Structures are given as C-alpha cells and as structure tokens.
Amino acid sequence: MDKAARFDKSKVDYTLYLCTDRQLMSSSTIEESVTQALDGGCSVVQLREKDTSSRDFLALAKRVKLITEHYRVPLIINDRFDIAMLAGADGVHLGQSDLPCDEVRRFAGEDLIIGVSAARVDEAVKAQTDGADYLGVGAMYATSTKTNTRPVSQELLREIRGSVEIPIVAIGGIKADRLADFKGSGINGFAVVSAVVAQADVRLAAEELRRKILACGL
C-alpha cells in the first residue's frame, strides 16, 4: 500500500464525524449517502459494515475511498484493520474487543490514523499510551444504532478529557438539540449516524449540524 496516499494526520478535522449505517440511511447507496454528507460538510467518514462479507466490504471501501479522496477527508474503517490496509483507507477505528491498538500501531506504522472507543478514564489513557490518534467517547445518550453501548456522563467525559491530550469525538445519540450540553467540554467533535444519514435531505442535515456545532463553541 502506498503510505504517501494516506491523509495527513495533522490536518484531520473531527468536527463532524460521519458513521455510515445502511440500515438507517435514506439514500439508495452508501456511496450516495457519503457524497451527500460530504457535500454538507462532514469532515471524517467512518465506514461501518457489520453484516457484509469481507469481499463486499473491501470492494465498497475502495469505492468510498475514491469519494473521500475527492473531498480531501479521511476514510476510517470500523473494526477491520485488514480491510483498512487493503483498501488504502486512512485509518481504522478499534473497539475495546477489537485488535489491540499497540499491535496495530506496531504493524501499520505512524501514518495510519487509529481511533479507539473509550468509556472509562483508564481505557482512554491506555489508548493514548498505545498510540491512538483520537478517542471515540460514549455512548453519551441512548442510541438505536448500537445496543451494547456503555453510558458516559458529561462529568465522566470531562474527566476523560482531562486525562488525555489526543482529540476526543463524542458519540451516541448526538443531535442538534443536545449540542449545548457539551459547551466548554474541550472535545474536538461529534460522531453522528442517524442525525445525518437517516434524514430526508442528507446534505442539508449535515450542513445545519456542522453550523450549529461551530456555533456552540466547544
């Protein structure tokens, strides 16, 4: 894989981090959903495919990578380090039960963006120590997209923020009317699913959500 083709990690904007979900999307294809979301201002795309064969996942990842390259935003693959490497993706996001971050970092080198899910302070600190570039912290609120989430309070979020230096993206039930809860939290952005991909006008939903995030003054 050509490492030079990866997104420059120093330029990642985590403000509006899109996670795909084919079960919730209003668009007819993942590619259409991603394109509309990027048109609206999403700044990172995480491709999440839980029920797709490895072969189909890889083919989809390669197609989506062409789209994200056009918009000059990073493509992150959820869970599947093998798919990320084979597709030439910019990064991988690891859950607590996925491959260890330090092992992935050792194999992939420094150019790959690695995100890690964390819902406790010790998990956040370990992820940073192991070479993670950012954290996905949540679930902040109840969400229908995942059933095995662990709740994170605003107090715990701020405690995690104070324990690490790497960027933090809040995830879990994020909607426009909840953004004010995060004012002054020091986080770097929000990961969203249904708030964008499930809306009738995906581009407009992303555009309005990004505008409100920037206005809330994290």
Secondary structure, DSSP 8 states (H G I E B T S, - for coil): --GGGS--GGG---SEEEE--TTT-SSSSHHHHHHHHHHTT--EEEE--SSS-HHHHHHHHHHHHHHHHHHT--EEEES-HHHHHHHT-SEEEE-TTSS-HHHHHHHH-SSSEEEEEESSHHHHHHHHHTT-SEEEE--SS--SS-SS-----HHHHHHHHHH--S-EEEESS--GGGGGGGTTS---EEEESHHHHTSSSHHHHHHHHHHHHHHH--
